[in-house]
Amino acid sequence: MTWDATRRDVLALPLAAAAAALIAPAIARAADDPLPSWNDSRSRTAILDFVGRVTKEGGPDFVPLDDRIAVFDNDGTLWSEQPVYFQVFFALARVKQLYPEHPEWENLEPFKSAISGDLKSLAATGEKGVLKLVMASHAGMTTEEFAQIVVDWITTARHPRFNRLFTELVYQPMLEVLNLLRANGFKTYIVSGGGIEFMRPWTEKIYGIPPEQVIGSSIKTRFEMKDGKPVLQRLPEIDFIDDGLGKPVGIYKFIGRRPIFAAGNSDGDLQMLQWVTGGKGARFGMIVHHTDEKREWAYDKQSSVGKLDKALDAATGARWAVADMKWDWRKIYPFSS
């Protein structure tokens, strides 16, 4: 070994030690960080601060375990919702599957647009058109049969933009929030405008939220004896719409307690956020703001899907956290780099 080599080694030691001193805290933070997919931001800080306050025994904001309830919208809050709600893709697939049994649909809207895959013309049929699709594709079978139809689709269907399973388009940062809350004694619920029977077959596997903790819109069911066996038959009639004004009603009806944490992304979540954060004691409201057109989509006040206008305006005065996807999230999906 030459003197020069020895000198280089000796000089390198302080540099290596300094680098290790800088890197070690970062590694420790990454290992201990419950929200590793979040950038350092006000939203991230607010979440951690809230959880810390309501779980600190003896503190002024301490909340007993039974009252630690958190509710989350699904479309646009836990998974993506563009270019149409994912349940609409399911309905389109079902209509195409059923089309041979209904030749009259060929020239009848909204079925004509659904069969051809013309989303623009389908959108022009409005809520009434989408409702017709849902009634035709979601009713006429037992609850068990429908659950299997959903499972068959959700485990194979892929999103047209990403060529990924729809269940892969869940938000990694929000999965981390769910896990953080549950690790601190929270019971997590989905409160969605989407179909309750569409979500229940897969939410436990994807989100860790069991079917009994899923609240959503529903169609009517009727008890029948079929081939000598008791079943619940799905009927083409609306039972409950769990959106907008219906969300607080659904929470009260099915949970029976006012949650202390709520997250949504659209005006359809406004009343839920208002009701949850309007109670006594420590409360937390959060809006997921879609601002990243490269990694996901950017939309708010002008969007026909997941419109965010009044709720965004209300966020400042209500002191709700607004999670800006582009700046607050290091990654969007679990498969993202």
ChimeraX attribute file (.defattr): number of C-alpha atoms within 10 A of each C-alpha:
attribute: neighborCount
match mode: 1-to-1
recipient: residues
	/A:1	5
	/A:2	6
	/A:3	8
	/A:4	9
	/A:5	10
	/A:6	11
	/A:7	10
	/A:8	10
	/A:9	11
	/A:10	11
	/A:11	11
	/A:12	12
	/A:13	11
	/A:14	11
	/A:15	11
	/A:16	11
	/A:17	11
	/A:18	11
	/A:19	11
	/A:20	12
	/A:21	11
	/A:22	11
	/A:23	12
	/A:24	11
	/A:25	11
	/A:26	13
	/A:27	11
	/A:28	10
	/A:29	12
	/A:30	13
	/A:31	10
	/A:32	10
	/A:33	14
	/A:34	17
	/A:35	21
	/A:36	17
	/A:37	22
	/A:38	24
	/A:39	16
	/A:40	14
	/A:41	13
	/A:42	12
	/A:43	20
	/A:44	20
	/A:45	13
	/A:46	15
	/A:47	19
	/A:48	15
	/A:49	11
	/A:50	15
	/A:51	22
	/A:52	15
	/A:53	16
	/A:54	22
	/A:55	18
	/A:56	13
	/A:57	12
	/A:58	10
	/A:59	11
	/A:60	11
	/A:61	17
	/A:62	17
	/A:63	19
	/A:64	13
	/A:65	13
	/A:66	10
	/A:67	14
	/A:68	23
	/A:69	20
	/A:70	23
	/A:71	27
	/A:72	25
	/A:73	27
	/A:74	24
	/A:75	24
	/A:76	21
	/A:77	23
	/A:78	23
	/A:79	22
	/A:80	24
	/A:81	20
	/A:82	17
	/A:83	15
	/A:84	15
	/A:85	16
	/A:86	19
	/A:87	18
	/A:88	19
	/A:89	21
	/A:90	19
	/A:91	19
	/A:92	23
	/A:93	18
	/A:94	21
	/A:95	23
	/A:96	19
	/A:97	12
	/A:98	15
	/A:99	16
	/A:100	11
	/A:101	10
	/A:102	11
	/A:103	10
	/A:104	11
	/A:105	19
	/A:106	16
	/A:107	11
	/A:108	10
	/A:109	16
	/A:110	23
	/A:111	24
	/A:112	19
	/A:113	21
	/A:114	24
	/A:115	22
	/A:116	13
	/A:117	15
	/A:118	12
	/A:119	16
	/A:120	9
	/A:121	15
	/A:122	21
	/A:123	15
	/A:124	13
	/A:125	15
	/A:126	11
	/A:127	11
	/A:128	11
	/A:129	15
	/A:130	20
	/A:131	17
	/A:132	16
	/A:133	21
	/A:134	21
	/A:135	17
	/A:136	17
	/A:137	21
	/A:138	24
	/A:139	18
	/A:140	15
	/A:141	16
	/A:142	18
	/A:143	18
	/A:144	14
	/A:145	13
	/A:146	20
	/A:147	17
	/A:148	12
	/A:149	16
	/A:150	20
	/A:151	15
	/A:152	11
	/A:153	16
	/A:154	20
	/A:155	12
	/A:156	11
	/A:157	16
	/A:158	17
	/A:159	16
	/A:160	11
	/A:161	9
	/A:162	11
	/A:163	10
	/A:164	14
	/A:165	16
	/A:166	21
	/A:167	21
	/A:168	18
	/A:169	21
	/A:170	23
	/A:171	22
	/A:172	24
	/A:173	24
	/A:174	23
	/A:175	19
	/A:176	18
	/A:177	17
	/A:178	22
	/A:179	16
	/A:180	18
	/A:181	20
	/A:182	16
	/A:183	11
	/A:184	14
	/A:185	16
	/A:186	23
	/A:187	19
	/A:188	24
	/A:189	26
	/A:190	27
	/A:191	30
	/A:192	28
	/A:193	22
	/A:194	22
	/A:195	20
	/A:196	20
	/A:197	21
	/A:198	21
	/A:199	22
	/A:200	22
	/A:201	19
	/A:202	20
	/A:203	18
	/A:204	15
	/A:205	11
	/A:206	12
	/A:207	19
	/A:208	15
	/A:209	18
	/A:210	17
	/A:211	17
	/A:212	12
	/A:213	17
	/A:214	24
	/A:215	28
	/A:216	25
	/A:217	21
	/A:218	19
	/A:219	19
	/A:220	14
	/A:221	20
	/A:222	11
	/A:223	11
	/A:224	13
	/A:225	10
	/A:226	11
	/A:227	7
	/A:228	7
	/A:229	7
	/A:230	10
	/A:231	17
	/A:232	17
	/A:233	20
	/A:234	22
	/A:235	18
	/A:236	17
	/A:237	13
	/A:238	13
	/A:239	12
	/A:240	16
	/A:241	19
	/A:242	24
	/A:243	23
	/A:244	17
	/A:245	14
	/A:246	20
	/A:247	26
	/A:248	22
	/A:249	18
	/A:250	21
	/A:251	23
	/A:252	12
	/A:253	11
	/A:254	12
	/A:255	16
	/A:256	10
	/A:257	14
	/A:258	20
	/A:259	27
	/A:260	25
	/A:261	24
	/A:262	27
	/A:263	29
	/A:264	29
	/A:265	28
	/A:266	27
	/A:267	22
	/A:268	23
	/A:269	28
	/A:270	25
	/A:271	18
	/A:272	29
	/A:273	31
	/A:274	18
	/A:275	18
	/A:276	23
	/A:277	23
	/A:278	16
	/A:279	12
	/A:280	9
	/A:281	12
	/A:282	17
	/A:283	18
	/A:284	22
	/A:285	25
	/A:286	23
	/A:287	27
	/A:288	21
	/A:289	22
	/A:290	22
	/A:291	17
	/A:292	16
	/A:293	11
	/A:294	8
	/A:295	13
	/A:296	18
	/A:297	16
	/A:298	14
	/A:299	17
	/A:300	19
	/A:301	15
	/A:302	10
	/A:303	12
	/A:304	13
	/A:305	17
	/A:306	25
	/A:307	17
	/A:308	25
	/A:309	16
	/A:310	13
	/A:311	23
	/A:312	21
	/A:313	10
	/A:314	15
	/A:315	18
	/A:316	11
	/A:317	8
	/A:318	15
	/A:319	12
	/A:320	23
	/A:321	20
	/A:322	21
	/A:323	22
	/A:324	16
	/A:325	22
	/A:326	19
	/A:327	13
	/A:328	19
	/A:329	23
	/A:330	17
	/A:331	19
	/A:332	23
	/A:333	21
	/A:334	14
	/A:335	12
	/A:336	11
	/A:337	7
